[in-house]
Amino acid sequence: MPIDASAVAARVAAATPPERDRFADLLRVASILVVVAGHWLMAVVAWRDGRVEGGNALALVPGLWLATWLLQVMPLFFFVGGLANLVSARRGDGWTGFVRGRAARLLRPTLAFLAVWAGGAAALGLAGVPEAVLRPVARLVVQPLWFLGLYLLVVAVAPAMLRLHRRFGPAVVLWLGLAAAAADIAGRVPGLDRVGELNFLLVWLFAHQLGFLYADGTLAGWPRRAHAAMAGGGLAALAALTASGAWPPSMVGLPGDRVSNMSPPSLCIVALTVWLVGLAMLVRDPVSRWLRRPRPWALVVTAGSALMTLFLWHLTALVLAVLVLHPLGLPEPSPGTPTWWALRLLWVLVPATLLVPLVALFARFERPRQARSGTRTPDAGTAGAILRTALGTAGVILGLLGVAVGGIWPLPGTAAELAGLQISPGAGLLCLGAGVVLLGRGRLEG
């Protein structure tokens, strides 16, 4: 029997609580989809002489960096995370319940992804796949874990930041912006470069704290001219900062740049956040009215139900696309040429097609599970539970970041520096496993 799409959309729309913020859901979905499409469009992945070579078209096509001023949307992901975390914190599960619940939503699909790739990389290595092929692939596919690790770091301090928000309101956003600026500038002083790494937390907390202002109605209650001032002021600040020459114009790190705006996030990302959030607020009302229609809302709900799975596996789909297209005589031409532009749609459609079965297979790990006896556990407020949760969260964060920078397969020379530490893929996986055990596998039911 054929599926009636209109009926399905109507059921989804009817089941949506009237108080649900549909625009925030769209921002969450759109931010991830833009990241995925951007990676597919800008990646220059080739297989030459038995070696996998990679590059970024943003570094090779003059002026293309300007697209990052609109398409570097990770600030919006953290902004919407502020709304989601405030809603979760209202359940009153305490810090341990909150962190365990939010971690569960990230860890279930992530652990499935890592289990498949750890086993797959081992099998490929034992099967004799050359290191020149396995090494770059093993590092490429796990790069999405970097943002998951940083997001979990923000989650861990979200309850404390919420208490500050309830007491001081918008002032906290200003403090975080000033602190991020100070850390960025101080980090450029010889001998103080480690200070700049504070912005791995401060800048994303800035975007997250704006999400609190949105969640409590403050930001939405501002007049339209205030939102226009945010967008215009953020864009003007971004132009001024990059024009000074002290910051590169691209909002993603590129080979050859003296410094990166993303590693660690710079003052430019603060300005980018203000610009993008202001722009989002300007279009909120008409987009929200559009989302009242059943079909658009059904599409958002469908995409949102498998969004983390899609994000985790999208670079795997890109690797598979290389394996499919190159033997067919469709290698990547030189970036910026007419042929390269003409093939951009193909290099989105093929990975998207290959991603569909991956999402269909692994999205089940993303679906929330019903807790057997509530989120709160009997010892949730004890010192022991708090210590276990803190150590477990730290282990998971270190493990995710370690695997993201070192890769999934422990080849010689794959250890990478993380906050001054040399961490190998094996060590990263051990930290992650220990963190999951401490958080309590039976309690990862968010």
Secondary structure, DSSP 8 states (H G I E B T S, - for coil): ----HHHHHHHHHHTS-TT--HHHHHHHHHHHHHHHHHHHHHEEEEEETTEEEEEEHHHHSTTGGGGHHHH--HHHHHHHHHHHHHHHHTT--HHHHHHHHHHHHHHHHHHHHHHHHHHHHHHHHHTT--HHHHHHHHHHTTTTHHHHHHHHHHHHHHHHHHHHHHHHTTHHHHHHHHHHHHHHHHTTSTT-GGGGGGHHHHHHHHHHHHHHHHHTTHHHHS-HHHHHHHHHHHHHHHHHHHHTTSS-S-SS--TT-SS-SBTTB-HHHHHHHHHHHHHHHHHHHHHHHHTTSHHHHHHHHHHHTTHHHHHHHHHHHHHHHHHHHTTTT-----TTSHHHHHTTTHHHHHHHHHHHHHHHHHGGGGS----SS-S--TTTTSHHHHHHHHHHHHHHHHHHHHHHHH-SS--TT--EEETTEEE-HHHHHHHHHHHHHHH-GGG---
